[in-house]
Amino acid sequence: MAEAPRPAARHGAFHPLTVASVERLTDDAVALVLRVPEALREEYRHAPGQHLTLRRPAADGPEVRRTYSICSVAPAPDGPGPLLLRVGVRLVEGGAFSTFAHKEIAAGDVLDAMVPAGRFVLDPAAAPAGGYYAAIVGGSGITPVLSIAATLLAARPDVRFCLVRSDRTAASTMFLDEVADLKDRYPARFQLVTALSREEQEAGLPSGRLDGERLTALLPALLPVTAVTGWFLCGPYGLVQGAERALGALGVARSRVHEEIFHVEDAAAPAPVAAAAAPAAGRVTARLDGRSGTWPVREGESLLDAVLRNRADAPYACKGGVCGTCRAFVVAGEVRMERNFALEAEETEAGFVLACQSRPVTEEVEIDFDR
């Protein structure tokens, strides 16, 4: 008998998950292990590379939402959903949620977590026989790639993976033991190259940042660059952009490169679109979880904020154009995005936008969060 289709999880749905443990990774990084109730295991089924949005209600202001990648091995497609989810949280100076995670969260606490989301993923079943994958990561960018590499290597004994990672110092390196375990478990199929920007190593690469110029020289000495099935770039904006330029210079097709940015310096942000590029007001029709509504868009307001005034369950996390949680398809009308560090070129060409960064150009706009 054919298996019944699993119901799709609602986009912006949060559920309370109990903290099973808080693991200290480095002086400025922890892993939160969240317990999934039996009744919600299917809703929290995740692909390797996806993330969770965690919510902290604020007593004296708006709630705080932050997105953290899942580092756990993804469940098998034909098996049950996860009982535990593990996410890595690096302390950010002045960070409202990361400071809370490091100083206050303890085992037994309850956190609101959105169902898994994100398209920075690799499906082990879709990997070609003898496939070769590679990743270039910086800092906490290791988190989703750890899930991707561990899941792929366990599921596909015919596939290889090369990880090039950059960190400030050995002491600041997240998931050091987990990555070393992959090297011990799959010595013939997992290659690890580490660069430290502020500390010399006894063996391996000289100290220094992995910028585009250095990667262009380094990568051909490590692996057959153009024969790699898929490249995964994750970390700060500067590293990801440098790696993208290096791969382009080495002849890698853009369709083989997948990116996720964890931090964008203010200097890297494009200039805001002039107010005259959009009408003073308009109306947005939005479809979310099978229901549609039409509401006014106030002057200077994003499409996401207009929807949120009427649908509190609209999906979002960073509101900065980085996480991609508010991705929507433009069905009708025209919008202008001010920032985009989450969608790939083929997505924007197909008509997808980030609702948090989009403002109407035409008086009537229709978007669909369900696509």
Secondary structure as GFF3:
##gff-version 3
##sequence-region A 1 371
A	DSSP	beta_strand	14	26	.	.	.	ID=ss1
A	DSSP	beta_strand	29	35	.	.	.	ID=ss2
A	DSSP	three_ten_helix	38	40	.	.	.	ID=ss3
A	DSSP	beta_strand	51	56	.	.	.	ID=ss4
A	DSSP	beta_strand	64	69	.	.	.	ID=ss5
A	DSSP	beta_strand	84	90	.	.	.	ID=ss6
A	DSSP	alpha_helix	96	103	.	.	.	ID=ss7
A	DSSP	beta_strand	110	114	.	.	.	ID=ss8
A	DSSP	three_ten_helix	124	126	.	.	.	ID=ss9
A	DSSP	beta_strand	132	138	.	.	.	ID=ss10
A	DSSP	three_ten_helix	139	141	.	.	.	ID=ss11
A	DSSP	alpha_helix	142	155	.	.	.	ID=ss12
A	DSSP	beta_strand	160	167	.	.	.	ID=ss13
A	DSSP	three_ten_helix	170	172	.	.	.	ID=ss14
A	DSSP	alpha_helix	176	185	.	.	.	ID=ss15
A	DSSP	beta_strand	190	196	.	.	.	ID=ss16
A	DSSP	alpha_helix	212	222	.	.	.	ID=ss17
A	DSSP	three_ten_helix	225	227	.	.	.	ID=ss18
A	DSSP	beta_strand	230	236	.	.	.	ID=ss19
A	DSSP	alpha_helix	237	249	.	.	.	ID=ss20
A	DSSP	three_ten_helix	254	256	.	.	.	ID=ss21
A	DSSP	beta_strand	257	263	.	.	.	ID=ss22
A	DSSP	three_ten_helix	266	268	.	.	.	ID=ss23
A	DSSP	three_ten_helix	275	277	.	.	.	ID=ss24
A	DSSP	beta_strand	282	288	.	.	.	ID=ss25
A	DSSP	beta_strand	291	297	.	.	.	ID=ss26
A	DSSP	alpha_helix	303	308	.	.	.	ID=ss27
A	DSSP	beta_strand	327	332	.	.	.	ID=ss28
A	DSSP	beta_strand	335	337	.	.	.	ID=ss29
A	DSSP	alpha_helix	345	350	.	.	.	ID=ss30
A	DSSP	beta_strand	352	354	.	.	.	ID=ss31
A	DSSP	three_ten_helix	355	357	.	.	.	ID=ss32
A	DSSP	beta_strand	358	360	.	.	.	ID=ss33
A	DSSP	beta_strand	364	368	.	.	.	ID=ss34
###
